[in-house]
C-alpha cells in the first residue's frame, strides 16, 4: 500500500475520529435534510461528504492529489474491476437473502428504499446522477480517499481494507444491506490499495449503482417489491441462489489476479474451487431439505363473477399451525382473501393491497377439520381475469 509523502500527518486514530464525525453529521444534519427535503437532501448529503473529505485534507495539510490519487485506467485494470464487481455483487446479493431470512422484517427496507428513489419524480438520467454518479464520486472521496489514507501506514493491508469496508457498511445504517455494503466496501478499498487509483473505485461504485438504477427502470415495479416484502425470503431462495452464485469465488479470484498479478497465487483458484463446490452442494441440500411440505396448492387464472372464488377443501388431520400465502397479479380493484372451515367459520381473512399485484400472508393455528380458501372480489373487479397462486403449508 503506497504511503503519502506526508504520511506522518495522518495517524490511524484520525481515521476513526473522521469516521465518527461523518456519522455524527450523517445522523443529524444529513438525516434531517433527507427527511425534510427528500431527493435534494440526498444530493446535499453526498456533496457534504465530499466537502468533509476535502476539508480534512486542508486541515491536515496533505496533498489532495495523493489522498485522491488518479491515474489512467488500463484495459487490464478495467476488466479486473468488472470481474471483482460481478463476483462481489453475487456474494453480496446472497448476503442480503441470508439477512432477510434471519431478520425477515428487514426486507421491508427494499420496498421503502425503492419507493423513495423510484417514485417517478425523477427521470432516468437524473436518477443516474443522484443515485450512481454522485455517490460514486462523493462517497469514494471520504471512504476510499480521506479515511483510507489515514490507514496507509498499516503494516497489514487487509486491516485497512476491512476497516474501510466496515465503516462504509455502518454508514448505510441498514440491517438488510449491512453485509452487502461491507463486502462491496472492502472490494473497492482493495482496488485502491493495490492500484493507488481512486478513479477505479469511483468507476466501480458508479457502475454498481448505475446497474441498480437501470434494472429498476427496465424491470422494477414497486408493487412487486412490496409483494416480495410481504412474502419474505425463504431458505429455498437462499439455496437456489447458492447454486446460481457458486461461480462467484472463481470470478473474484480472477479479478484479483488481473488487478494484482504480481501478488497472485495459483492456490487461490483451488480455494475458490472448494468454496464454489461447498456453495453448490450446500445450495442443493438447502433447496431439497428446507422446502416445507405444502398442505394445499392451487394456481391459475379465473374470471371474476358475482360469486366468490372457492378453491376446494383440504383437510387438517390434527391441530397445527399453518401459513396461508395468496399472491394475485393483474388484479385491479378490491379483493379479500379468507380461510374458512366447512361450516363457513372464518379462520383468518384480510383485504388485499392496492395495485395490480396483491398479496396476503397469515399464520394461524387451526384445529383438525376441512378448510378452503375463498377469494372475494368487489363490484369493480367483475369481468377481470386475475392470475392467482395459493399455498397452504
Beta strands, then each sheet from edge to edge (+ up, - down):
strand 1: 296-301
strand 2: 309-310
strand 3: 314-316
strand 4: 320-329
strand 5: 335-341
strand 6: 346-351
strand 7: 358-366
strand 8: 369-377
strand 9: 387-392
sheet 1: 1+ 9- 4+ 7-
sheet 2: 2+ 8- 3+
sheet 3: 2+ 8- 5+ 6-
end
